[in-house]
Amino acid sequence: MIKINYKEESYYYEGVGGQAYDVDMEIKLKEDARLKDVVDAMVRILQGARYQVTKTAMLTAIEDIFEGREEY
């Protein structure tokens, strides 16, 4: 089983605003999950954490890493 968690506490920034609630997300993938399911789960968690990510961008990043095109 693969388990992906994201947790964020409530916060408030003076003069800017905040979030009056906690966020707690969890995705559990069965052990026979396909790679597509894992990528979809990662995209959903990242979007829930308010990152600007798409499945296409995630797949391109993975391809770049495996092809040695990733810049560090």
PDB file of N, CA, C and O in Angstrom:
ATOM      1  N   MET A   1       0.848  -1.177   0.000  1.00  0.00           N
ATOM      2  CA  MET A   1       0.000   0.000   0.000  1.00  0.00           C
ATOM      3  C   MET A   1       0.897   1.244   0.000  1.00  0.00           C
ATOM      4  O   MET A   1       1.928   1.298   0.671  1.00  0.00           O
ATOM      5  N   ILE A   2       0.471   2.218  -0.762  1.00  0.00           N
ATOM      6  CA  ILE A   2       1.139   3.522  -0.784  1.00  0.00           C
ATOM      7  C   ILE A   2       0.193   4.511  -0.114  1.00  0.00           C
ATOM      8  O   ILE A   2      -0.995   4.565  -0.434  1.00  0.00           O
ATOM      9  N   LYS A   3       0.725   5.284   0.809  1.00  0.00           N
ATOM     10  CA  LYS A   3      -0.080   6.257   1.540  1.00  0.00           C
ATOM     11  C   LYS A   3       0.566   7.629   1.368  1.00  0.00           C
ATOM     12  O   LYS A   3       1.757   7.796   1.632  1.00  0.00           O
ATOM     13  N   ILE A   4      -0.221   8.611   0.923  1.00  0.00           N
ATOM     14  CA  ILE A   4       0.255   9.978   0.718  1.00  0.00           C
ATOM     15  C   ILE A   4      -0.531  10.885   1.657  1.00  0.00           C
ATOM     16  O   ILE A   4      -1.762  10.890   1.637  1.00  0.00           O
ATOM     17  N   ASN A   5       0.177  11.647   2.475  1.00  0.00           N
ATOM     18  CA  ASN A   5      -0.459  12.549   3.443  1.00  0.00           C
ATOM     19  C   ASN A   5      -0.038  13.994   3.189  1.00  0.00           C
ATOM     20  O   ASN A   5       1.071  14.268   2.730  1.00  0.00           O
ATOM     21  N   TYR A   6      -0.950  14.904   3.498  1.00  0.00           N
ATOM     22  CA  TYR A   6      -0.644  16.335   3.503  1.00  0.00           C
ATOM     23  C   TYR A   6      -1.403  16.949   4.678  1.00  0.00           C
ATOM     24  O   TYR A   6      -2.598  16.707   4.844  1.00  0.00           O
ATOM     25  N   LYS A   7      -0.719  17.728   5.474  1.00  0.00           N
ATOM     26  CA  LYS A   7      -1.353  18.374   6.618  1.00  0.00           C
ATOM     27  C   LYS A   7      -0.900  19.826   6.686  1.00  0.00           C
ATOM     28  O   LYS A   7       0.280  20.127   6.505  1.00  0.00           O
ATOM     29  N   GLU A   8      -1.842  20.721   6.949  1.00  0.00           N
ATOM     30  CA  GLU A   8      -1.539  22.142   7.075  1.00  0.00           C
ATOM     31  C   GLU A   8      -2.372  22.707   8.221  1.00  0.00           C
ATOM     32  O   GLU A   8      -3.589  22.529   8.264  1.00  0.00           O
ATOM     33  N   GLU A   9      -1.716  23.373   9.128  1.00  0.00           N
ATOM     34  CA  GLU A   9      -2.386  24.001  10.271  1.00  0.00           C
ATOM     35  C   GLU A   9      -3.012  25.326   9.843  1.00  0.00           C
ATOM     36  O   GLU A   9      -2.593  25.930   8.855  1.00  0.00           O
ATOM     37  N   SER A  10      -4.010  25.769  10.590  1.00  0.00           N
ATOM     38  CA  SER A  10      -4.591  27.081  10.319  1.00  0.00           C
ATOM     39  C   SER A  10      -3.526  28.158  10.566  1.00  0.00           C
ATOM     40  O   SER A  10      -2.575  27.945  11.318  1.00  0.00           O
ATOM     41  N   TYR A  11      -3.702  29.297   9.930  1.00  0.00           N
ATOM     42  CA  TYR A  11      -2.720  30.368  10.082  1.00  0.00           C
ATOM     43  C   TYR A  11      -3.395  31.723   9.855  1.00  0.00           C
ATOM     44  O   TYR A  11      -4.491  31.808   9.303  1.00  0.00           O
ATOM     45  N   TYR A  12      -2.717  32.759  10.292  1.00  0.00           N
ATOM     46  CA  TYR A  12      -3.182  34.117  10.046  1.00  0.00           C
ATOM     47  C   TYR A  12      -1.966  35.024   9.935  1.00  0.00           C
ATOM     48  O   TYR A  12      -1.104  35.038  10.813  1.00  0.00           O
ATOM     49  N   TYR A  13      -1.908  35.775   8.854  1.00  0.00           N
ATOM     50  CA  TYR A  13      -0.835  36.749   8.658  1.00  0.00           C
ATOM     51  C   TYR A  13      -1.441  38.142   8.764  1.00  0.00           C
ATOM     52  O   TYR A  13      -2.356  38.491   8.018  1.00  0.00           O
ATOM     53  N   GLU A  14      -0.928  38.922   9.685  1.00  0.00           N
ATOM     54  CA  GLU A  14      -1.443  40.262   9.950  1.00  0.00           C
ATOM     55  C   GLU A  14      -1.510  41.086   8.663  1.00  0.00           C
ATOM     56  O   GLU A  14      -0.505  41.251   7.972  1.00  0.00           O
ATOM     57  N   GLY A  15      -2.688  41.595   8.351  1.00  0.00           N
ATOM     58  CA  GLY A  15      -2.859  42.467   7.200  1.00  0.00           C
ATOM     59  C   GLY A  15      -2.961  41.747   5.868  1.00  0.00           C
ATOM     60  O   GLY A  15      -3.244  42.380   4.851  1.00  0.00           O
ATOM     61  N   VAL A  16      -2.739  40.456   5.849  1.00  0.00           N
ATOM     62  CA  VAL A  16      -2.783  39.709   4.593  1.00  0.00           C
ATOM     63  C   VAL A  16      -3.973  38.749   4.574  1.00  0.00           C
ATOM     64  O   VAL A  16      -4.615  38.564   3.541  1.00  0.00           O
ATOM     65  N   GLY A  17      -4.252  38.154   5.704  1.00  0.00           N
ATOM     66  CA  GLY A  17      -5.339  37.192   5.788  1.00  0.00           C
ATOM     67  C   GLY A  17      -4.827  35.862   6.296  1.00  0.00           C
ATOM     68  O   GLY A  17      -3.716  35.769   6.820  1.00  0.00           O
ATOM     69  N   GLY A  18      -5.632  34.850   6.141  1.00  0.00           N
ATOM     70  CA  GLY A  18      -5.212  33.558   6.632  1.00  0.00           C
ATOM     71  C   GLY A  18      -6.192  32.470   6.291  1.00  0.00           C
ATOM     72  O   GLY A  18      -7.028  32.605   5.398  1.00  0.00           O
ATOM     73  N   GLN A  19      -6.068  31.404   7.015  1.00  0.00           N
ATOM     74  CA  GLN A  19      -6.911  30.235   6.833  1.00  0.00           C
ATOM     75  C   GLN A  19      -7.378  29.805   8.218  1.00  0.00           C
ATOM     76  O   GLN A  19      -6.560  29.462   9.072  1.00  0.00           O
ATOM     77  N   ALA A  20      -8.654  29.822   8.439  1.00  0.00           N
ATOM     78  CA  ALA A  20      -9.197  29.569   9.770  1.00  0.00           C
ATOM     79  C   ALA A  20      -9.466  28.088  10.046  1.00  0.00           C
ATOM     80  O   ALA A  20     -10.186  27.751  10.986  1.00  0.00           O
ATOM     81  N   TYR A  21      -8.900  27.225   9.244  1.00  0.00           N
ATOM     82  CA  TYR A  21      -9.154  25.794   9.415  1.00  0.00           C
ATOM     83  C   TYR A  21      -7.881  24.996   9.125  1.00  0.00           C
ATOM     84  O   TYR A  21      -6.985  25.463   8.422  1.00  0.00           O
ATOM     85  N   ASP A  22      -7.824  23.808   9.669  1.00  0.00           N
ATOM     86  CA  ASP A  22      -6.732  22.882   9.375  1.00  0.00           C
ATOM     87  C   ASP A  22      -7.101  22.074   8.136  1.00  0.00           C
ATOM     88  O   ASP A  22      -8.275  21.822   7.867  1.00  0.00           O
ATOM     89  N   VAL A  23      -6.088  21.678   7.396  1.00  0.00           N
ATOM     90  CA  VAL A  23      -6.278  20.811   6.235  1.00  0.00           C
ATOM     91  C   VAL A  23      -5.527  19.519   6.503  1.00  0.00           C
ATOM     92  O   VAL A  23      -4.357  19.535   6.882  1.00  0.00           O
ATOM     93  N   ASP A  24      -6.205  18.412   6.304  1.00  0.00           N
ATOM     94  CA  ASP A  24      -5.589  17.104   6.499  1.00  0.00           C
ATOM     95  C   ASP A  24      -6.101  16.188   5.391  1.00  0.00           C
ATOM     96  O   ASP A  24      -7.268  15.795   5.392  1.00  0.00           O
ATOM     97  N   MET A  25      -5.229  15.853   4.454  1.00  0.00           N
ATOM     98  CA  MET A  25      -5.609  15.004   3.327  1.00  0.00           C
ATOM     99  C   MET A  25      -4.804  13.717   3.372  1.00  0.00           C
ATOM    100  O   MET A  25      -3.642  13.702   3.778  1.00  0.00           O
ATOM    101  N   GLU A  26      -5.445  12.643   2.948  1.00  0.00           N
ATOM    102  CA  GLU A  26      -4.769  11.355   2.900  1.00  0.00           C
ATOM    103  C   GLU A  26      -5.313  10.567   1.717  1.00  0.00           C
ATOM    104  O   GLU A  26      -6.524  10.468   1.519  1.00  0.00           O
ATOM    105  N   ILE A  27      -4.403  10.017   0.944  1.00  0.00           N
ATOM    106  CA  ILE A  27      -4.782   9.134  -0.157  1.00  0.00           C
ATOM    107  C   ILE A  27      -4.072   7.810   0.074  1.00  0.00           C
ATOM    108  O   ILE A  27      -2.861   7.772   0.291  1.00  0.00           O
ATOM    109  N   LYS A  28      -4.830   6.730   0.024  1.00  0.00           N
ATOM    110  CA  LYS A  28      -4.268   5.393   0.152  1.00  0.00           C
ATOM    111  C   LYS A  28      -4.465   4.672  -1.175  1.00  0.00           C
ATOM    112  O   LYS A  28      -5.582   4.578  -1.685  1.00  0.00           O
ATOM    113  N   LEU A  29      -3.374   4.169  -1.723  1.00  0.00           N
ATOM    114  CA  LEU A  29      -3.429   3.424  -2.972  1.00  0.00           C
ATOM    115  C   LEU A  29      -3.229   1.946  -2.675  1.00  0.00           C
ATOM    116  O   LEU A  29      -2.368   1.583  -1.873  1.00  0.00           O
ATOM    117  N   LYS A  30      -3.998   1.112  -3.301  1.00  0.00           N
ATOM    118  CA  LYS A  30      -3.847  -0.325  -3.128  1.00  0.00           C
ATOM    119  C   LYS A  30      -2.522  -0.772  -3.733  1.00  0.00           C
ATOM    120  O   LYS A  30      -1.979  -0.103  -4.612  1.00  0.00           O
ATOM    121  N   GLU A  31      -2.013  -1.885  -3.268  1.00  0.00           N
ATOM    122  CA  GLU A  31      -0.689  -2.332  -3.706  1.00  0.00           C
ATOM    123  C   GLU A  31      -0.641  -2.701  -5.180  1.00  0.00           C
ATOM    124  O   GLU A  31       0.447  -2.798  -5.747  1.00  0.00           O
ATOM    125  N   ASP A  32      -1.784  -2.910  -5.814  1.00  0.00           N
ATOM    126  CA  ASP A  32      -1.776  -3.208  -7.245  1.00  0.00           C
ATOM    127  C   ASP A  32      -2.120  -1.971  -8.087  1.00  0.00           C
ATOM    128  O   ASP A  32      -2.534  -2.096  -9.240  1.00  0.00           O
ATOM    129  N   ALA A  33      -1.950  -0.792  -7.510  1.00  0.00           N
ATOM    130  CA  ALA A  33      -2.243   0.452  -8.224  1.00  0.00           C
ATOM    131  C   ALA A  33      -1.293   0.617  -9.408  1.00  0.00           C
ATOM    132  O   ALA A  33      -0.113   0.274  -9.336  1.00  0.00           O
ATOM    133  N   ARG A  34      -1.834   1.146 -10.485  1.00  0.00           N
ATOM    134  CA  ARG A  34      -1.030   1.412 -11.678  1.00  0.00           C
ATOM    135  C   ARG A  34      -0.268   2.730 -11.494  1.00  0.00           C
ATOM    136  O   ARG A  34      -0.627   3.546 -10.646  1.00  0.00           O
ATOM    137  N   LEU A  35       0.761   2.925 -12.276  1.00  0.00           N
ATOM    138  CA  LEU A  35       1.539   4.162 -12.221  1.00  0.00           C
ATOM    139  C   LEU A  35       0.633   5.362 -12.480  1.00  0.00           C
ATOM    140  O   LEU A  35       0.804   6.411 -11.858  1.00  0.00           O
ATOM    141  N   LYS A  36      -0.318   5.221 -13.385  1.00  0.00           N
ATOM    142  CA  LYS A  36      -1.266   6.299 -13.672  1.00  0.00           C
ATOM    143  C   LYS A  36      -2.017   6.705 -12.402  1.00  0.00           C
ATOM    144  O   LYS A  36      -2.233   7.893 -12.161  1.00  0.00           O
ATOM    145  N   ASP A  37      -2.412   5.726 -11.594  1.00  0.00           N
ATOM    146  CA  ASP A  37      -3.122   6.018 -10.349  1.00  0.00           C
ATOM    147  C   ASP A  37      -2.239   6.779  -9.365  1.00  0.00           C
ATOM    148  O   ASP A  37      -2.705   7.688  -8.678  1.00  0.00           O
ATOM    149  N   VAL A  38      -0.969   6.406  -9.300  1.00  0.00           N
ATOM    150  CA  VAL A  38      -0.029   7.076  -8.397  1.00  0.00           C
ATOM    151  C   VAL A  38       0.171   8.527  -8.827  1.00  0.00           C
ATOM    152  O   VAL A  38       0.156   9.428  -7.989  1.00  0.00           O
ATOM    153  N   VAL A  39       0.359   8.759 -10.128  1.00  0.00           N
ATOM    154  CA  VAL A  39       0.538  10.121 -10.633  1.00  0.00           C
ATOM    155  C   VAL A  39      -0.725  10.942 -10.383  1.00  0.00           C
ATOM    156  O   VAL A  39      -0.643  12.091  -9.947  1.00  0.00           O
ATOM    157  N   ASP A  40      -1.883  10.364 -10.653  1.00  0.00           N
ATOM    158  CA  ASP A  40      -3.149  11.075 -10.397  1.00  0.00           C
ATOM    159  C   ASP A  40      -3.279  11.455  -8.923  1.00  0.00           C
ATOM    160  O   ASP A  40      -3.711  12.563  -8.602  1.00  0.00           O
ATOM    161  N   ALA A  41      -2.909  10.546  -8.033  1.00  0.00           N
ATOM    162  CA  ALA A  41      -2.984  10.825  -6.593  1.00  0.00           C
ATOM    163  C   ALA A  41      -2.044  11.963  -6.207  1.00  0.00           C
ATOM    164  O   ALA A  41      -2.422  12.840  -5.430  1.00  0.00           O
ATOM    165  N   MET A  42      -0.834  11.957  -6.736  1.00  0.00           N
ATOM    166  CA  MET A  42       0.128  13.031  -6.427  1.00  0.00           C
ATOM    167  C   MET A  42      -0.391  14.383  -6.924  1.00  0.00           C
ATOM    168  O   MET A  42      -0.273  15.388  -6.223  1.00  0.00           O
ATOM    169  N   VAL A  43      -0.951  14.408  -8.105  1.00  0.00           N
ATOM    170  CA  VAL A  43      -1.499  15.656  -8.650  1.00  0.00           C
ATOM    171  C   VAL A  43      -2.640  16.154  -7.759  1.00  0.00           C
ATOM    172  O   VAL A  43      -2.725  17.350  -7.481  1.00  0.00           O
ATOM    173  N   ARG A  44      -3.512  15.260  -7.312  1.00  0.00           N
ATOM    174  CA  ARG A  44      -4.636  15.667  -6.457  1.00  0.00           C
ATOM    175  C   ARG A  44      -4.168  16.217  -5.121  1.00  0.00           C
ATOM    176  O   ARG A  44      -4.696  17.220  -4.641  1.00  0.00           O
ATOM    177  N   ILE A  45      -3.184  15.567  -4.520  1.00  0.00           N
ATOM    178  CA  ILE A  45      -2.643  16.069  -3.242  1.00  0.00           C
ATOM    179  C   ILE A  45      -2.007  17.432  -3.440  1.00  0.00           C
ATOM    180  O   ILE A  45      -2.261  18.349  -2.659  1.00  0.00           O
ATOM    181  N   LEU A  46      -1.187  17.583  -4.465  1.00  0.00           N
ATOM    182  CA  LEU A  46      -0.514  18.861  -4.706  1.00  0.00           C
ATOM    183  C   LEU A  46      -1.514  19.970  -5.023  1.00  0.00           C
ATOM    184  O   LEU A  46      -1.336  21.101  -4.571  1.00  0.00           O
ATOM    185  N   GLN A  47      -2.554  19.670  -5.786  1.00  0.00           N
ATOM    186  CA  GLN A  47      -3.580  20.678  -6.061  1.00  0.00           C
ATOM    187  C   GLN A  47      -4.333  21.040  -4.780  1.00  0.00           C
ATOM    188  O   GLN A  47      -4.676  22.204  -4.571  1.00  0.00           O
ATOM    189  N   GLY A  48      -4.588  20.063  -3.936  1.00  0.00           N
ATOM    190  CA  GLY A  48      -5.236  20.334  -2.651  1.00  0.00           C
ATOM    191  C   GLY A  48      -4.381  21.209  -1.754  1.00  0.00           C
ATOM    192  O   GLY A  48      -4.897  21.949  -0.917  1.00  0.00           O
ATOM    193  N   ALA A  49      -3.066  21.119  -1.934  1.00  0.00           N
ATOM    194  CA  ALA A  49      -2.133  21.958  -1.175  1.00  0.00           C
ATOM    195  C   ALA A  49      -1.904  23.301  -1.891  1.00  0.00           C
ATOM    196  O   ALA A  49      -1.029  24.079  -1.510  1.00  0.00           O
ATOM    197  N   ARG A  50      -2.693  23.550  -2.914  1.00  0.00           N
ATOM    198  CA  ARG A  50      -2.690  24.801  -3.680  1.00  0.00           C
ATOM    199  C   ARG A  50      -1.435  25.017  -4.526  1.00  0.00           C
ATOM    200  O   ARG A  50      -1.031  26.157  -4.751  1.00  0.00           O
ATOM    201  N   TYR A  51      -0.826  23.944  -4.989  1.00  0.00           N
ATOM    202  CA  TYR A  51       0.264  24.068  -5.953  1.00  0.00           C
ATOM    203  C   TYR A  51      -0.344  24.096  -7.349  1.00  0.00           C
ATOM    204  O   TYR A  51      -1.356  23.446  -7.609  1.00  0.00           O
ATOM    205  N   GLN A  52       0.280  24.850  -8.237  1.00  0.00           N
ATOM    206  CA  GLN A  52      -0.165  24.914  -9.624  1.00  0.00           C
ATOM    207  C   GLN A  52       0.491  23.759 -10.372  1.00  0.00           C
ATOM    208  O   GLN A  52       1.609  23.897 -10.866  1.00  0.00           O
ATOM    209  N   VAL A  53      -0.182  22.642 -10.457  1.00  0.00           N
ATOM    210  CA  VAL A  53       0.383  21.460 -11.104  1.00  0.00           C
ATOM    211  C   VAL A  53      -0.700  20.775 -11.934  1.00  0.00           C
ATOM    212  O   VAL A  53      -1.873  20.744 -11.562  1.00  0.00           O
ATOM    213  N   THR A  54      -0.274  20.234 -13.054  1.00  0.00           N
ATOM    214  CA  THR A  54      -1.166  19.448 -13.900  1.00  0.00           C
ATOM    215  C   THR A  54      -0.534  18.079 -14.118  1.00  0.00           C
ATOM    216  O   THR A  54       0.655  17.882 -13.867  1.00  0.00           O
ATOM    217  N   LYS A  55      -1.331  17.155 -14.580  1.00  0.00           N
ATOM    218  CA  LYS A  55      -0.811  15.819 -14.859  1.00  0.00           C
ATOM    219  C   LYS A  55       0.257  15.894 -15.955  1.00  0.00           C
ATOM    220  O   LYS A  55       1.273  15.203 -15.878  1.00  0.00           O
ATOM    221  N   THR A  56       0.034  16.721 -16.962  1.00  0.00           N
ATOM    222  CA  THR A  56       1.011  16.876 -18.041  1.00  0.00           C
ATOM    223  C   THR A  56       2.336  17.394 -17.513  1.00  0.00           C
ATOM    224  O   THR A  56       3.394  16.894 -17.895  1.00  0.00           O
ATOM    225  N   ALA A  57       2.289  18.391 -16.640  1.00  0.00           N
ATOM    226  CA  ALA A  57       3.521  18.946 -16.068  1.00  0.00           C
ATOM    227  C   ALA A  57       4.243  17.904 -15.217  1.00  0.00           C
ATOM    228  O   ALA A  57       5.471  17.822 -15.245  1.00  0.00           O
ATOM    229  N   MET A  58       3.491  17.114 -14.467  1.00  0.00           N
ATOM    230  CA  MET A  58       4.085  16.064 -13.633  1.00  0.00           C
ATOM    231  C   MET A  58       4.767  15.015 -14.513  1.00  0.00           C
ATOM    232  O   MET A  58       5.891  14.606 -14.220  1.00  0.00           O
ATOM    233  N   LEU A  59       4.110  14.575 -15.582  1.00  0.00           N
ATOM    234  CA  LEU A  59       4.692  13.572 -16.471  1.00  0.00           C
ATOM    235  C   LEU A  59       5.924  14.113 -17.195  1.00  0.00           C
ATOM    236  O   LEU A  59       6.890  13.380 -17.406  1.00  0.00           O
ATOM    237  N   THR A  60       5.895  15.378 -17.573  1.00  0.00           N
ATOM    238  CA  THR A  60       7.064  15.997 -18.209  1.00  0.00           C
ATOM    239  C   THR A  60       8.235  16.049 -17.236  1.00  0.00           C
ATOM    240  O   THR A  60       9.372  15.780 -17.625  1.00  0.00           O
ATOM    241  N   ALA A  61       7.974  16.391 -15.978  1.00  0.00           N
ATOM    242  CA  ALA A  61       9.035  16.432 -14.970  1.00  0.00           C
ATOM    243  C   ALA A  61       9.639  15.048 -14.761  1.00  0.00           C
ATOM    244  O   ALA A  61      10.858  14.910 -14.656  1.00  0.00           O
ATOM    245  N   ILE A  62       8.789  14.025 -14.702  1.00  0.00           N
ATOM    246  CA  ILE A  62       9.287  12.655 -14.545  1.00  0.00           C
ATOM    247  C   ILE A  62      10.145  12.261 -15.744  1.00  0.00           C
ATOM    248  O   ILE A  62      11.218  11.680 -15.585  1.00  0.00           O
ATOM    249  N   GLU A  63       9.673  12.575 -16.925  1.00  0.00           N
ATOM    250  CA  GLU A  63      10.438  12.269 -18.142  1.00  0.00           C
ATOM    251  C   GLU A  63      11.780  12.982 -18.134  1.00  0.00           C
ATOM    252  O   GLU A  63      12.798  12.386 -18.488  1.00  0.00           O
ATOM    253  N   ASP A  64      11.797  14.253 -17.734  1.00  0.00           N
ATOM    254  CA  ASP A  64      13.042  15.014 -17.671  1.00  0.00           C
ATOM    255  C   ASP A  64      14.039  14.375 -16.711  1.00  0.00           C
ATOM    256  O   ASP A  64      15.233  14.316 -17.001  1.00  0.00           O
ATOM    257  N   ILE A  65      13.560  13.905 -15.587  1.00  0.00           N
ATOM    258  CA  ILE A  65      14.452  13.271 -14.613  1.00  0.00           C
ATOM    259  C   ILE A  65      15.070  12.003 -15.199  1.00  0.00           C
ATOM    260  O   ILE A  65      16.278  11.798 -15.084  1.00  0.00           O
ATOM    261  N   PHE A  66      14.252  11.146 -15.830  1.00  0.00           N
ATOM    262  CA  PHE A  66      14.755   9.895 -16.359  1.00  0.00           C
ATOM    263  C   PHE A  66      15.604  10.064 -17.608  1.00  0.00           C
ATOM    264  O   PHE A  66      16.439   9.211 -17.911  1.00  0.00           O
ATOM    265  N   GLU A  67      15.399  11.154 -18.332  1.00  0.00           N
ATOM    266  CA  GLU A  67      16.204  11.405 -19.527  1.00  0.00           C
ATOM    267  C   GLU A  67      17.445  12.240 -19.213  1.00  0.00           C
ATOM    268  O   GLU A  67      18.206  12.571 -20.123  1.00  0.00           O
ATOM    269  N   GLY A  68      17.663  12.586 -17.941  1.00  0.00           N
ATOM    270  CA  GLY A  68      18.827  13.359 -17.555  1.00  0.00           C
ATOM    271  C   GLY A  68      18.757  14.820 -17.922  1.00  0.00           C
ATOM    272  O   GLY A  68      19.787  15.492 -17.977  1.00  0.00           O
ATOM    273  N   ARG A  69      17.556  15.330 -18.176  1.00  0.00           N
ATOM    274  CA  ARG A  69      17.400  16.738 -18.553  1.00  0.00           C
ATOM    275  C   ARG A  69      17.087  17.622 -17.368  1.00  0.00           C
ATOM    276  O   ARG A  69      16.958  18.838 -17.512  1.00  0.00           O
ATOM    277  N   GLU A  70      16.962  17.017 -16.193  1.00  0.00           N
ATOM    278  CA  GLU A  70      16.618  17.785 -14.984  1.00  0.00           C
ATOM    279  C   GLU A  70      17.793  18.643 -14.555  1.00  0.00           C
ATOM    280  O   GLU A  70      18.913  18.148 -14.427  1.00  0.00           O
ATOM    281  N   GLU A  71      17.546  19.915 -14.333  1.00  0.00           N
ATOM    282  CA  GLU A  71      18.589  20.830 -13.860  1.00  0.00           C
ATOM    283  C   GLU A  71      18.464  20.983 -12.353  1.00  0.00           C
ATOM    284  O   GLU A  71      17.360  21.134 -11.830  1.00  0.00           O
ATOM    285  N   TYR A  72      19.582  20.944 -11.660  1.00  0.00           N
ATOM    286  CA  TYR A  72      19.571  21.075 -10.212  1.00  0.00           C
ATOM    287  C   TYR A  72      20.208  22.372  -9.819  1.00  0.00           C
ATOM    288  O   TYR A  72      20.299  22.679  -8.630  1.00  0.00           O
TER     289      TYR A  72
END
